[in-house]
Amino acid sequence: MAATCVVYEQCPECGIDVPIDVRFTTTERDGDALVVGMEPDLTDVMAHAWTHE
Ligand SMILES: [Zn+2]
């Protein structure tokens, strides 16, 4: 199962919400716990961080 979603991380420098694409890679059961693999795409975050350099 592969799904994606977008989360928003508030930039500490300017306060705007920077979108982060997150891909859920695997979902497994570990006893009663559900283990979800997450792969955040930090490209946009890095690009935004550079604007503050
Ligand atoms: Zn910022």
mmCIF file of the protein (N, C-alpha, C, O) and its ligand, coordinates in Angstrom:
data_MODEL
# 
_entry.id   MODEL 
# 
loop_
_entity.id 
_entity.type 
_entity.pdbx_number_of_molecules 
1 polymer     1 
2 non-polymer 1 
# 
_entity_poly.entity_id                      1 
_entity_poly.type                           'polypeptide(L)' 
_entity_poly.nstd_linkage                   no 
_entity_poly.nstd_monomer                   no 
_entity_poly.pdbx_seq_one_letter_code       MAATCVVYEQCPECGIDVPIDVRFTTTERDGDALVVGMEPDLTDVMAHAWTHE 
_entity_poly.pdbx_seq_one_letter_code_can   MAATCVVYEQCPECGIDVPIDVRFTTTERDGDALVVGMEPDLTDVMAHAWTHE 
_entity_poly.pdbx_strand_id                 A 
# 
loop_
_entity_poly_seq.entity_id 
_entity_poly_seq.num 
_entity_poly_seq.mon_id 
_entity_poly_seq.hetero 
1 1  MET n 
1 2  ALA n 
1 3  ALA n 
1 4  THR n 
1 5  CYS n 
1 6  VAL n 
1 7  VAL n 
1 8  TYR n 
1 9  GLU n 
1 10 GLN n 
1 11 CYS n 
1 12 PRO n 
1 13 GLU n 
1 14 CYS n 
1 15 GLY n 
1 16 ILE n 
1 17 ASP n 
1 18 VAL n 
1 19 PRO n 
1 20 ILE n 
1 21 ASP n 
1 22 VAL n 
1 23 ARG n 
1 24 PHE n 
1 25 THR n 
1 26 THR n 
1 27 THR n 
1 28 GLU n 
1 29 ARG n 
1 30 ASP n 
1 31 GLY n 
1 32 ASP n 
1 33 ALA n 
1 34 LEU n 
1 35 VAL n 
1 36 VAL n 
1 37 GLY n 
1 38 MET n 
1 39 GLU n 
1 40 PRO n 
1 41 ASP n 
1 42 LEU n 
1 43 THR n 
1 44 ASP n 
1 45 VAL n 
1 46 MET n 
1 47 ALA n 
1 48 HIS n 
1 49 ALA n 
1 50 TRP n 
1 51 THR n 
1 52 HIS n 
1 53 GLU n 
# 
loop_
_struct_asym.id 
_struct_asym.entity_id 
A 1 
B 2 
# 
loop_
_chem_comp.id 
_chem_comp.type 
_chem_comp.mon_nstd_flag 
ALA 'L-peptide linking' y 
ARG 'L-peptide linking' y 
ASP 'L-peptide linking' y 
CYS 'L-peptide linking' y 
GLN 'L-peptide linking' y 
GLU 'L-peptide linking' y 
GLY 'peptide linking'   y 
HIS 'L-peptide linking' y 
ILE 'L-peptide linking' y 
LEU 'L-peptide linking' y 
MET 'L-peptide linking' y 
PHE 'L-peptide linking' y 
PRO 'L-peptide linking' y 
THR 'L-peptide linking' y 
TRP 'L-peptide linking' y 
TYR 'L-peptide linking' y 
VAL 'L-peptide linking' y 
ZN  non-polymer         . 
# 
_pdbx_entity_nonpoly.entity_id   2 
_pdbx_entity_nonpoly.name        ? 
_pdbx_entity_nonpoly.comp_id     ZN 
# 
_pdbx_nonpoly_scheme.asym_id         B 
_pdbx_nonpoly_scheme.entity_id       2 
_pdbx_nonpoly_scheme.mon_id          ZN 
_pdbx_nonpoly_scheme.ndb_seq_num     1 
_pdbx_nonpoly_scheme.pdb_seq_num     101 
_pdbx_nonpoly_scheme.auth_seq_num    101 
_pdbx_nonpoly_scheme.pdb_mon_id      ZN 
_pdbx_nonpoly_scheme.auth_mon_id     ZN 
_pdbx_nonpoly_scheme.pdb_strand_id   A 
_pdbx_nonpoly_scheme.pdb_ins_code    . 
# 
loop_
_atom_site.group_PDB 
_atom_site.id 
_atom_site.type_symbol 
_atom_site.label_atom_id 
_atom_site.label_alt_id 
_atom_site.label_comp_id 
_atom_site.label_asym_id 
_atom_site.label_entity_id 
_atom_site.label_seq_id 
_atom_site.pdbx_PDB_ins_code 
_atom_site.Cartn_x 
_atom_site.Cartn_y 
_atom_site.Cartn_z 
_atom_site.occupancy 
_atom_site.B_iso_or_equiv 
_atom_site.pdbx_formal_charge 
_atom_site.auth_seq_id 
_atom_site.auth_comp_id 
_atom_site.auth_asym_id 
_atom_site.auth_atom_id 
_atom_site.pdbx_PDB_model_num 
ATOM   1   N  N  . MET A 1 1  ? 0.846  -1.184 0.000  1.00 0.00 ? 1   MET A N  1 
ATOM   2   C  CA . MET A 1 1  ? 0.000  0.000  0.000  1.00 0.00 ? 1   MET A CA 1 
ATOM   3   C  C  . MET A 1 1  ? 0.883  1.236  0.000  1.00 0.00 ? 1   MET A C  1 
ATOM   4   O  O  . MET A 1 1  ? 1.788  1.361  0.825  1.00 0.00 ? 1   MET A O  1 
ATOM   5   N  N  . ALA A 1 2  ? 0.625  2.129  -0.907 1.00 0.00 ? 2   ALA A N  1 
ATOM   6   C  CA . ALA A 1 2  ? 1.380  3.374  -0.953 1.00 0.00 ? 2   ALA A CA 1 
ATOM   7   C  C  . ALA A 1 2  ? 0.405  4.527  -1.006 1.00 0.00 ? 2   ALA A C  1 
ATOM   8   O  O  . ALA A 1 2  ? -0.496 4.558  -1.845 1.00 0.00 ? 2   ALA A O  1 
ATOM   9   N  N  . ALA A 1 3  ? 0.585  5.449  -0.130 1.00 0.00 ? 3   ALA A N  1 
ATOM   10  C  CA . ALA A 1 3  ? -0.271 6.623  -0.107 1.00 0.00 ? 3   ALA A CA 1 
ATOM   11  C  C  . ALA A 1 3  ? 0.591  7.832  0.186  1.00 0.00 ? 3   ALA A C  1 
ATOM   12  O  O  . ALA A 1 3  ? 1.681  7.725  0.748  1.00 0.00 ? 3   ALA A O  1 
ATOM   13  N  N  . THR A 1 4  ? 0.089  8.958  -0.201 1.00 0.00 ? 4   THR A N  1 
ATOM   14  C  CA . THR A 1 4  ? 0.833  10.183 0.075  1.00 0.00 ? 4   THR A CA 1 
ATOM   15  C  C  . THR A 1 4  ? -0.078 11.176 0.766  1.00 0.00 ? 4   THR A C  1 
ATOM   16  O  O  . THR A 1 4  ? -1.301 11.122 0.632  1.00 0.00 ? 4   THR A O  1 
ATOM   17  N  N  . CYS A 1 5  ? 0.529  12.069 1.496  1.00 0.00 ? 5   CYS A N  1 
ATOM   18  C  CA . CYS A 1 5  ? -0.240 13.178 2.030  1.00 0.00 ? 5   CYS A CA 1 
ATOM   19  C  C  . CYS A 1 5  ? 0.700  14.366 2.159  1.00 0.00 ? 5   CYS A C  1 
ATOM   20  O  O  . CYS A 1 5  ? 1.914  14.239 1.998  1.00 0.00 ? 5   CYS A O  1 
ATOM   21  N  N  . VAL A 1 6  ? 0.136  15.484 2.443  1.00 0.00 ? 6   VAL A N  1 
ATOM   22  C  CA . VAL A 1 6  ? 0.928  16.699 2.585  1.00 0.00 ? 6   VAL A CA 1 
ATOM   23  C  C  . VAL A 1 6  ? 0.743  17.217 3.997  1.00 0.00 ? 6   VAL A C  1 
ATOM   24  O  O  . VAL A 1 6  ? -0.380 17.427 4.455  1.00 0.00 ? 6   VAL A O  1 
ATOM   25  N  N  . VAL A 1 7  ? 1.850  17.419 4.676  1.00 0.00 ? 7   VAL A N  1 
ATOM   26  C  CA . VAL A 1 7  ? 1.773  18.037 5.992  1.00 0.00 ? 7   VAL A CA 1 
ATOM   27  C  C  . VAL A 1 7  ? 2.427  19.407 5.888  1.00 0.00 ? 7   VAL A C  1 
ATOM   28  O  O  . VAL A 1 7  ? 3.186  19.671 4.955  1.00 0.00 ? 7   VAL A O  1 
ATOM   29  N  N  . TYR A 1 8  ? 2.138  20.259 6.829  1.00 0.00 ? 8   TYR A N  1 
ATOM   30  C  CA . TYR A 1 8  ? 2.694  21.604 6.800  1.00 0.00 ? 8   TYR A CA 1 
ATOM   31  C  C  . TYR A 1 8  ? 3.527  21.836 8.039  1.00 0.00 ? 8   TYR A C  1 
ATOM   32  O  O  . TYR A 1 8  ? 3.088  21.616 9.168  1.00 0.00 ? 8   TYR A O  1 
ATOM   33  N  N  . GLU A 1 9  ? 4.741  22.287 7.793  1.00 0.00 ? 9   GLU A N  1 
ATOM   34  C  CA . GLU A 1 9  ? 5.652  22.591 8.883  1.00 0.00 ? 9   GLU A CA 1 
ATOM   35  C  C  . GLU A 1 9  ? 5.829  24.102 8.909  1.00 0.00 ? 9   GLU A C  1 
ATOM   36  O  O  . GLU A 1 9  ? 6.179  24.719 7.902  1.00 0.00 ? 9   GLU A O  1 
ATOM   37  N  N  . GLN A 1 10 ? 5.583  24.684 10.070 1.00 0.00 ? 10  GLN A N  1 
ATOM   38  C  CA . GLN A 1 10 ? 5.714  26.133 10.144 1.00 0.00 ? 10  GLN A CA 1 
ATOM   39  C  C  . GLN A 1 10 ? 7.179  26.525 10.203 1.00 0.00 ? 10  GLN A C  1 
ATOM   40  O  O  . GLN A 1 10 ? 7.950  26.012 11.014 1.00 0.00 ? 10  GLN A O  1 
ATOM   41  N  N  . CYS A 1 11 ? 7.539  27.440 9.332  1.00 0.00 ? 11  CYS A N  1 
ATOM   42  C  CA . CYS A 1 11 ? 8.915  27.914 9.291  1.00 0.00 ? 11  CYS A CA 1 
ATOM   43  C  C  . CYS A 1 11 ? 9.190  28.784 10.511 1.00 0.00 ? 11  CYS A C  1 
ATOM   44  O  O  . CYS A 1 11 ? 8.446  29.730 10.770 1.00 0.00 ? 11  CYS A O  1 
ATOM   45  N  N  . PRO A 1 12 ? 10.249 28.478 11.267 1.00 0.00 ? 12  PRO A N  1 
ATOM   46  C  CA . PRO A 1 12 ? 10.559 29.284 12.463 1.00 0.00 ? 12  PRO A CA 1 
ATOM   47  C  C  . PRO A 1 12 ? 11.055 30.675 12.108 1.00 0.00 ? 12  PRO A C  1 
ATOM   48  O  O  . PRO A 1 12 ? 11.027 31.578 12.944 1.00 0.00 ? 12  PRO A O  1 
ATOM   49  N  N  . GLU A 1 13 ? 11.504 30.852 10.888 1.00 0.00 ? 13  GLU A N  1 
ATOM   50  C  CA . GLU A 1 13 ? 12.063 32.147 10.486 1.00 0.00 ? 13  GLU A CA 1 
ATOM   51  C  C  . GLU A 1 13 ? 10.990 33.149 10.097 1.00 0.00 ? 13  GLU A C  1 
ATOM   52  O  O  . GLU A 1 13 ? 11.018 34.296 10.543 1.00 0.00 ? 13  GLU A O  1 
ATOM   53  N  N  . CYS A 1 14 ? 10.040 32.721 9.264  1.00 0.00 ? 14  CYS A N  1 
ATOM   54  C  CA . CYS A 1 14 ? 9.064  33.679 8.747  1.00 0.00 ? 14  CYS A CA 1 
ATOM   55  C  C  . CYS A 1 14 ? 7.629  33.281 9.083  1.00 0.00 ? 14  CYS A C  1 
ATOM   56  O  O  . CYS A 1 14 ? 6.703  34.047 8.813  1.00 0.00 ? 14  CYS A O  1 
ATOM   57  N  N  . GLY A 1 15 ? 7.427  32.099 9.665  1.00 0.00 ? 15  GLY A N  1 
ATOM   58  C  CA . GLY A 1 15 ? 6.109  31.749 10.163 1.00 0.00 ? 15  GLY A CA 1 
ATOM   59  C  C  . GLY A 1 15 ? 5.140  31.198 9.134  1.00 0.00 ? 15  GLY A C  1 
ATOM   60  O  O  . GLY A 1 15 ? 4.003  30.873 9.477  1.00 0.00 ? 15  GLY A O  1 
ATOM   61  N  N  . ILE A 1 16 ? 5.563  31.084 7.872  1.00 0.00 ? 16  ILE A N  1 
ATOM   62  C  CA . ILE A 1 16 ? 4.642  30.524 6.895  1.00 0.00 ? 16  ILE A CA 1 
ATOM   63  C  C  . ILE A 1 16 ? 4.677  29.007 6.967  1.00 0.00 ? 16  ILE A C  1 
ATOM   64  O  O  . ILE A 1 16 ? 5.641  28.414 7.452  1.00 0.00 ? 16  ILE A O  1 
ATOM   65  N  N  . ASP A 1 17 ? 3.610  28.388 6.476  1.00 0.00 ? 17  ASP A N  1 
ATOM   66  C  CA . ASP A 1 17 ? 3.548  26.933 6.480  1.00 0.00 ? 17  ASP A CA 1 
ATOM   67  C  C  . ASP A 1 17 ? 4.175  26.396 5.204  1.00 0.00 ? 17  ASP A C  1 
ATOM   68  O  O  . ASP A 1 17 ? 3.743  26.716 4.097  1.00 0.00 ? 17  ASP A O  1 
ATOM   69  N  N  . VAL A 1 18 ? 5.196  25.580 5.379  1.00 0.00 ? 18  VAL A N  1 
ATOM   70  C  CA . VAL A 1 18 ? 5.880  24.996 4.232  1.00 0.00 ? 18  VAL A CA 1 
ATOM   71  C  C  . VAL A 1 18 ? 5.342  23.587 4.023  1.00 0.00 ? 18  VAL A C  1 
ATOM   72  O  O  . VAL A 1 18 ? 5.380  22.770 4.943  1.00 0.00 ? 18  VAL A O  1 
ATOM   73  N  N  . PRO A 1 19 ? 4.840  23.291 2.824  1.00 0.00 ? 19  PRO A N  1 
ATOM   74  C  CA . PRO A 1 19 ? 4.277  21.957 2.577  1.00 0.00 ? 19  PRO A CA 1 
ATOM   75  C  C  . PRO A 1 19 ? 5.362  20.894 2.468  1.00 0.00 ? 19  PRO A C  1 
ATOM   76  O  O  . PRO A 1 19 ? 6.410  21.120 1.862  1.00 0.00 ? 19  PRO A O  1 
ATOM   77  N  N  . ILE A 1 20 ? 5.102  19.744 3.057  1.00 0.00 ? 20  ILE A N  1 
ATOM   78  C  CA . ILE A 1 20 ? 6.018  18.611 2.965  1.00 0.00 ? 20  ILE A CA 1 
ATOM   79  C  C  . ILE A 1 20 ? 5.232  17.419 2.430  1.00 0.00 ? 20  ILE A C  1 
ATOM   80  O  O  . ILE A 1 20 ? 4.247  16.995 3.034  1.00 0.00 ? 20  ILE A O  1 
ATOM   81  N  N  . ASP A 1 21 ? 5.670  16.886 1.300  1.00 0.00 ? 21  ASP A N  1 
ATOM   82  C  CA . ASP A 1 21 ? 5.041  15.678 0.770  1.00 0.00 ? 21  ASP A CA 1 
ATOM   83  C  C  . ASP A 1 21 ? 5.549  14.482 1.559  1.00 0.00 ? 21  ASP A C  1 
ATOM   84  O  O  . ASP A 1 21 ? 6.756  14.271 1.676  1.00 0.00 ? 21  ASP A O  1 
ATOM   85  N  N  . VAL A 1 22 ? 4.630  13.710 2.092  1.00 0.00 ? 22  VAL A N  1 
ATOM   86  C  CA . VAL A 1 22 ? 5.023  12.528 2.858  1.00 0.00 ? 22  VAL A CA 1 
ATOM   87  C  C  . VAL A 1 22 ? 4.451  11.299 2.177  1.00 0.00 ? 22  VAL A C  1 
ATOM   88  O  O  . VAL A 1 22 ? 3.252  11.217 1.910  1.00 0.00 ? 22  VAL A O  1 
ATOM   89  N  N  . ARG A 1 23 ? 5.330  10.343 1.902  1.00 0.00 ? 23  ARG A N  1 
ATOM   90  C  CA . ARG A 1 23 ? 4.872  9.103  1.288  1.00 0.00 ? 23  ARG A CA 1 
ATOM   91  C  C  . ARG A 1 23 ? 4.895  8.009  2.349  1.00 0.00 ? 23  ARG A C  1 
ATOM   92  O  O  . ARG A 1 23 ? 5.892  7.804  3.041  1.00 0.00 ? 23  ARG A O  1 
ATOM   93  N  N  . PHE A 1 24 ? 3.788  7.329  2.453  1.00 0.00 ? 24  PHE A N  1 
ATOM   94  C  CA . PHE A 1 24 ? 3.719  6.207  3.377  1.00 0.00 ? 24  PHE A CA 1 
ATOM   95  C  C  . PHE A 1 24 ? 4.128  4.961  2.624  1.00 0.00 ? 24  PHE A C  1 
ATOM   96  O  O  . PHE A 1 24 ? 3.470  4.561  1.665  1.00 0.00 ? 24  PHE A O  1 
ATOM   97  N  N  . THR A 1 25 ? 5.197  4.359  3.051  1.00 0.00 ? 25  THR A N  1 
ATOM   98  C  CA . THR A 1 25 ? 5.787  3.276  2.272  1.00 0.00 ? 25  THR A CA 1 
ATOM   99  C  C  . THR A 1 25 ? 5.247  1.915  2.672  1.00 0.00 ? 25  THR A C  1 
ATOM   100 O  O  . THR A 1 25 ? 4.845  1.134  1.809  1.00 0.00 ? 25  THR A O  1 
ATOM   101 N  N  . THR A 1 26 ? 5.230  1.624  3.925  1.00 0.00 ? 26  THR A N  1 
ATOM   102 C  CA . THR A 1 26 ? 4.782  0.301  4.355  1.00 0.00 ? 26  THR A CA 1 
ATOM   103 C  C  . THR A 1 26 ? 3.896  0.423  5.579  1.00 0.00 ? 26  THR A C  1 
ATOM   104 O  O  . THR A 1 26 ? 4.034  1.342  6.386  1.00 0.00 ? 26  THR A O  1 
ATOM   105 N  N  . THR A 1 27 ? 3.014  -0.494 5.689  1.00 0.00 ? 27  THR A N  1 
ATOM   106 C  CA . THR A 1 27 ? 2.200  -0.566 6.889  1.00 0.00 ? 27  THR A CA 1 
ATOM   107 C  C  . THR A 1 27 ? 2.228  -2.005 7.377  1.00 0.00 ? 27  THR A C  1 
ATOM   108 O  O  . THR A 1 27 ? 1.795  -2.925 6.683  1.00 0.00 ? 27  THR A O  1 
ATOM   109 N  N  . GLU A 1 28 ? 2.735  -2.175 8.561  1.00 0.00 ? 28  GLU A N  1 
ATOM   110 C  CA . GLU A 1 28 ? 2.836  -3.527 9.110  1.00 0.00 ? 28  GLU A CA 1 
ATOM   111 C  C  . GLU A 1 28 ? 2.244  -3.555 10.503 1.00 0.00 ? 28  GLU A C  1 
ATOM   112 O  O  . GLU A 1 28 ? 2.185  -2.555 11.218 1.00 0.00 ? 28  GLU A O  1 
ATOM   113 N  N  . ARG A 1 29 ? 1.820  -4.728 10.838 1.00 0.00 ? 29  ARG A N  1 
ATOM   114 C  CA . ARG A 1 29 ? 1.340  -4.916 12.195 1.00 0.00 ? 29  ARG A CA 1 
ATOM   115 C  C  . ARG A 1 29 ? 2.446  -5.518 13.044 1.00 0.00 ? 29  ARG A C  1 
ATOM   116 O  O  . ARG A 1 29 ? 3.069  -6.509 12.663 1.00 0.00 ? 29  ARG A O  1 
ATOM   117 N  N  . ASP A 1 30 ? 2.681  -4.916 14.186 1.00 0.00 ? 30  ASP A N  1 
ATOM   118 C  CA . ASP A 1 30 ? 3.662  -5.433 15.131 1.00 0.00 ? 30  ASP A CA 1 
ATOM   119 C  C  . ASP A 1 30 ? 2.925  -5.641 16.443 1.00 0.00 ? 30  ASP A C  1 
ATOM   120 O  O  . ASP A 1 30 ? 2.887  -4.759 17.301 1.00 0.00 ? 30  ASP A O  1 
ATOM   121 N  N  . GLY A 1 31 ? 2.342  -6.822 16.582 1.00 0.00 ? 31  GLY A N  1 
ATOM   122 C  CA . GLY A 1 31 ? 1.496  -7.053 17.739 1.00 0.00 ? 31  GLY A CA 1 
ATOM   123 C  C  . GLY A 1 31 ? 0.255  -6.181 17.611 1.00 0.00 ? 31  GLY A C  1 
ATOM   124 O  O  . GLY A 1 31 ? -0.479 -6.266 16.626 1.00 0.00 ? 31  GLY A O  1 
ATOM   125 N  N  . ASP A 1 32 ? 0.033  -5.347 18.612 1.00 0.00 ? 32  ASP A N  1 
ATOM   126 C  CA . ASP A 1 32 ? -1.118 -4.450 18.573 1.00 0.00 ? 32  ASP A CA 1 
ATOM   127 C  C  . ASP A 1 32 ? -0.787 -3.131 17.888 1.00 0.00 ? 32  ASP A C  1 
ATOM   128 O  O  . ASP A 1 32 ? -1.680 -2.336 17.595 1.00 0.00 ? 32  ASP A O  1 
ATOM   129 N  N  . ALA A 1 33 ? 0.514  -2.897 17.632 1.00 0.00 ? 33  ALA A N  1 
ATOM   130 C  CA . ALA A 1 33 ? 0.910  -1.614 17.076 1.00 0.00 ? 33  ALA A CA 1 
ATOM   131 C  C  . ALA A 1 33 ? 0.926  -1.670 15.561 1.00 0.00 ? 33  ALA A C  1 
ATOM   132 O  O  . ALA A 1 33 ? 1.243  -2.694 14.957 1.00 0.00 ? 33  ALA A O  1 
ATOM   133 N  N  . LEU A 1 34 ? 0.581  -0.555 14.971 1.00 0.00 ? 34  LEU A N  1 
ATOM   134 C  CA . LEU A 1 34 ? 0.633  -0.430 13.532 1.00 0.00 ? 34  LEU A CA 1 
ATOM   135 C  C  . LEU A 1 34 ? 1.896  0.350  13.189 1.00 0.00 ? 34  LEU A C  1 
ATOM   136 O  O  . LEU A 1 34 ? 2.094  1.473  13.653 1.00 0.00 ? 34  LEU A O  1 
ATOM   137 N  N  . VAL A 1 35 ? 2.742  -0.260 12.371 1.00 0.00 ? 35  VAL A N  1 
ATOM   138 C  CA . VAL A 1 35 ? 3.998  0.401  12.024 1.00 0.00 ? 35  VAL A CA 1 
ATOM   139 C  C  . VAL A 1 35 ? 3.887  0.953  10.608 1.00 0.00 ? 35  VAL A C  1 
ATOM   140 O  O  . VAL A 1 35 ? 3.677  0.213  9.647  1.00 0.00 ? 35  VAL A O  1 
ATOM   141 N  N  . VAL A 1 36 ? 4.031  2.246  10.505 1.00 0.00 ? 36  VAL A N  1 
ATOM   142 C  CA . VAL A 1 36 ? 3.904  2.897  9.199  1.00 0.00 ? 36  VAL A CA 1 
ATOM   143 C  C  . VAL A 1 36 ? 5.245  3.506  8.825  1.00 0.00 ? 36  VAL A C  1 
ATOM   144 O  O  . VAL A 1 36 ? 5.817  4.294  9.578  1.00 0.00 ? 36  VAL A O  1 
ATOM   145 N  N  . GLY A 1 37 ? 5.736  3.132  7.654  1.00 0.00 ? 37  GLY A N  1 
ATOM   146 C  CA . GLY A 1 37 ? 6.966  3.735  7.169  1.00 0.00 ? 37  GLY A CA 1 
ATOM   147 C  C  . GLY A 1 37 ? 6.660  5.053  6.485  1.00 0.00 ? 37  GLY A C  1 
ATOM   148 O  O  . GLY A 1 37 ? 5.774  5.130  5.634  1.00 0.00 ? 37  GLY A O  1 
ATOM   149 N  N  . MET A 1 38 ? 7.394  6.087  6.856  1.00 0.00 ? 38  MET A N  1 
ATOM   150 C  CA . MET A 1 38 ? 7.152  7.403  6.269  1.00 0.00 ? 38  MET A CA 1 
ATOM   151 C  C  . MET A 1 38 ? 8.401  7.912  5.582  1.00 0.00 ? 38  MET A C  1 
ATOM   152 O  O  . MET A 1 38 ? 9.512  7.783  6.096  1.00 0.00 ? 38  MET A O  1 
ATOM   153 N  N  . GLU A 1 39 ? 8.201  8.491  4.415  1.00 0.00 ? 39  GLU A N  1 
ATOM   154 C  CA . GLU A 1 39 ? 9.310  9.034  3.649  1.00 0.00 ? 39  GLU A CA 1 
ATOM   155 C  C  . GLU A 1 39 ? 9.007  10.482 3.312  1.00 0.00 ? 39  GLU A C  1 
ATOM   156 O  O  . GLU A 1 39 ? 8.414  10.757 2.269  1.00 0.00 ? 39  GLU A O  1 
ATOM   157 N  N  . PRO A 1 40 ? 9.399  11.411 4.167  1.00 0.00 ? 40  PRO A N  1 
ATOM   158 C  CA . PRO A 1 40 ? 9.121  12.815 3.869  1.00 0.00 ? 40  PRO A CA 1 
ATOM   159 C  C  . PRO A 1 40 ? 10.033 13.338 2.761  1.00 0.00 ? 40  PRO A C  1 
ATOM   160 O  O  . PRO A 1 40 ? 11.233 13.065 2.740  1.00 0.00 ? 40  PRO A O  1 
ATOM   161 N  N  . ASP A 1 41 ? 9.444  14.084 1.854  1.00 0.00 ? 41  ASP A N  1 
ATOM   162 C  CA . ASP A 1 41 ? 10.214 14.720 0.793  1.00 0.00 ? 41  ASP A CA 1 
ATOM   163 C  C  . ASP A 1 41 ? 10.561 16.133 1.251  1.00 0.00 ? 41  ASP A C  1 
ATOM   164 O  O  . ASP A 1 41 ? 9.709  17.021 1.273  1.00 0.00 ? 41  ASP A O  1 
ATOM   165 N  N  . LEU A 1 42 ? 11.813 16.322 1.611  1.00 0.00 ? 42  LEU A N  1 
ATOM   166 C  CA . LEU A 1 42 ? 12.217 17.597 2.211  1.00 0.00 ? 42  LEU A CA 1 
ATOM   167 C  C  . LEU A 1 42 ? 12.704 18.610 1.187  1.00 0.00 ? 42  LEU A C  1 
ATOM   168 O  O  . LEU A 1 42 ? 13.283 19.636 1.542  1.00 0.00 ? 42  LEU A O  1 
ATOM   169 N  N  . THR A 1 43 ? 12.466 18.315 -0.080 1.00 0.00 ? 43  THR A N  1 
ATOM   170 C  CA . THR A 1 43 ? 12.943 19.226 -1.134 1.00 0.00 ? 43  THR A CA 1 
ATOM   171 C  C  . THR A 1 43 ? 12.408 20.630 -0.944 1.00 0.00 ? 43  THR A C  1 
ATOM   172 O  O  . THR A 1 43 ? 13.156 21.605 -1.017 1.00 0.00 ? 43  THR A O  1 
ATOM   173 N  N  . ASP A 1 44 ? 11.097 20.732 -0.698 1.00 0.00 ? 44  ASP A N  1 
ATOM   174 C  CA . ASP A 1 44 ? 10.489 22.054 -0.554 1.00 0.00 ? 44  ASP A CA 1 
ATOM   175 C  C  . ASP A 1 44 ? 10.993 22.763 0.693  1.00 0.00 ? 44  ASP A C  1 
ATOM   176 O  O  . ASP A 1 44 ? 11.178 23.980 0.697  1.00 0.00 ? 44  ASP A O  1 
ATOM   177 N  N  . VAL A 1 45 ? 11.214 21.989 1.753  1.00 0.00 ? 45  VAL A N  1 
ATOM   178 C  CA . VAL A 1 45 ? 11.706 22.589 2.992  1.00 0.00 ? 45  VAL A CA 1 
ATOM   179 C  C  . VAL A 1 45 ? 13.109 23.143 2.790  1.00 0.00 ? 45  VAL A C  1 
ATOM   180 O  O  . VAL A 1 45 ? 13.433 24.249 3.223  1.00 0.00 ? 45  VAL A O  1 
ATOM   181 N  N  . MET A 1 46 ? 13.933 22.341 2.119  1.00 0.00 ? 46  MET A N  1 
ATOM   182 C  CA . MET A 1 46 ? 15.304 22.793 1.865  1.00 0.00 ? 46  MET A CA 1 
ATOM   183 C  C  . MET A 1 46 ? 15.299 24.033 0.978  1.00 0.00 ? 46  MET A C  1 
ATOM   184 O  O  . MET A 1 46 ? 16.032 24.992 1.219  1.00 0.00 ? 46  MET A O  1 
ATOM   185 N  N  . ALA A 1 47 ? 14.453 23.994 -0.056 1.00 0.00 ? 47  ALA A N  1 
ATOM   186 C  CA . ALA A 1 47 ? 14.372 25.132 -0.972 1.00 0.00 ? 47  ALA A CA 1 
ATOM   187 C  C  . ALA A 1 47 ? 13.942 26.385 -0.223 1.00 0.00 ? 47  ALA A C  1 
ATOM   188 O  O  . ALA A 1 47 ? 14.465 27.474 -0.460 1.00 0.00 ? 47  ALA A O  1 
ATOM   189 N  N  . HIS A 1 48 ? 12.978 26.219 0.687  1.00 0.00 ? 48  HIS A N  1 
ATOM   190 C  CA . HIS A 1 48 ? 12.522 27.371 1.448  1.00 0.00 ? 48  HIS A CA 1 
ATOM   191 C  C  . HIS A 1 48 ? 13.610 27.871 2.393  1.00 0.00 ? 48  HIS A C  1 
ATOM   192 O  O  . HIS A 1 48 ? 13.804 29.076 2.552  1.00 0.00 ? 48  HIS A O  1 
ATOM   193 N  N  . ALA A 1 49 ? 14.316 26.930 3.015  1.00 0.00 ? 49  ALA A N  1 
ATOM   194 C  CA . ALA A 1 49 ? 15.374 27.322 3.956  1.00 0.00 ? 49  ALA A CA 1 
ATOM   195 C  C  . ALA A 1 49 ? 16.446 28.153 3.260  1.00 0.00 ? 49  ALA A C  1 
ATOM   196 O  O  . ALA A 1 49 ? 17.026 29.061 3.855  1.00 0.00 ? 49  ALA A O  1 
ATOM   197 N  N  . TRP A 1 50 ? 16.703 27.833 1.996  1.00 0.00 ? 50  TRP A N  1 
ATOM   198 C  CA . TRP A 1 50 ? 17.724 28.571 1.266  1.00 0.00 ? 50  TRP A CA 1 
ATOM   199 C  C  . TRP A 1 50 ? 17.330 30.027 1.063  1.00 0.00 ? 50  TRP A C  1 
ATOM   200 O  O  . TRP A 1 50 ? 18.192 30.894 0.921  1.00 0.00 ? 50  TRP A O  1 
ATOM   201 N  N  . THR A 1 51 ? 16.018 30.296 1.050  1.00 0.00 ? 51  THR A N  1 
ATOM   202 C  CA . THR A 1 51 ? 15.610 31.680 0.843  1.00 0.00 ? 51  THR A CA 1 
ATOM   203 C  C  . THR A 1 51 ? 15.974 32.542 2.036  1.00 0.00 ? 51  THR A C  1 
ATOM   204 O  O  . THR A 1 51 ? 15.942 33.769 1.941  1.00 0.00 ? 51  THR A O  1 
ATOM   205 N  N  . HIS A 1 52 ? 16.321 31.923 3.163  1.00 0.00 ? 52  HIS A N  1 
ATOM   206 C  CA . HIS A 1 52 ? 16.691 32.687 4.356  1.00 0.00 ? 52  HIS A CA 1 
ATOM   207 C  C  . HIS A 1 52 ? 18.188 32.824 4.515  1.00 0.00 ? 52  HIS A C  1 
ATOM   208 O  O  . HIS A 1 52 ? 18.654 33.494 5.436  1.00 0.00 ? 52  HIS A O  1 
ATOM   209 N  N  . GLU A 1 53 ? 18.954 32.194 3.625  1.00 0.00 ? 53  GLU A N  1 
ATOM   210 C  CA . GLU A 1 53 ? 20.401 32.251 3.749  1.00 0.00 ? 53  GLU A CA 1 
ATOM   211 C  C  . GLU A 1 53 ? 20.904 33.670 3.528  1.00 0.00 ? 53  GLU A C  1 
ATOM   212 O  O  . GLU A 1 53 ? 22.109 33.916 3.593  1.00 0.00 ? 53  GLU A O  1 
HETATM 213 ZN ZN . ZN  B 2 .  ? 10.650 30.869 6.105  1.00 0.00 2 101 ZN  A ZN 1 
# 
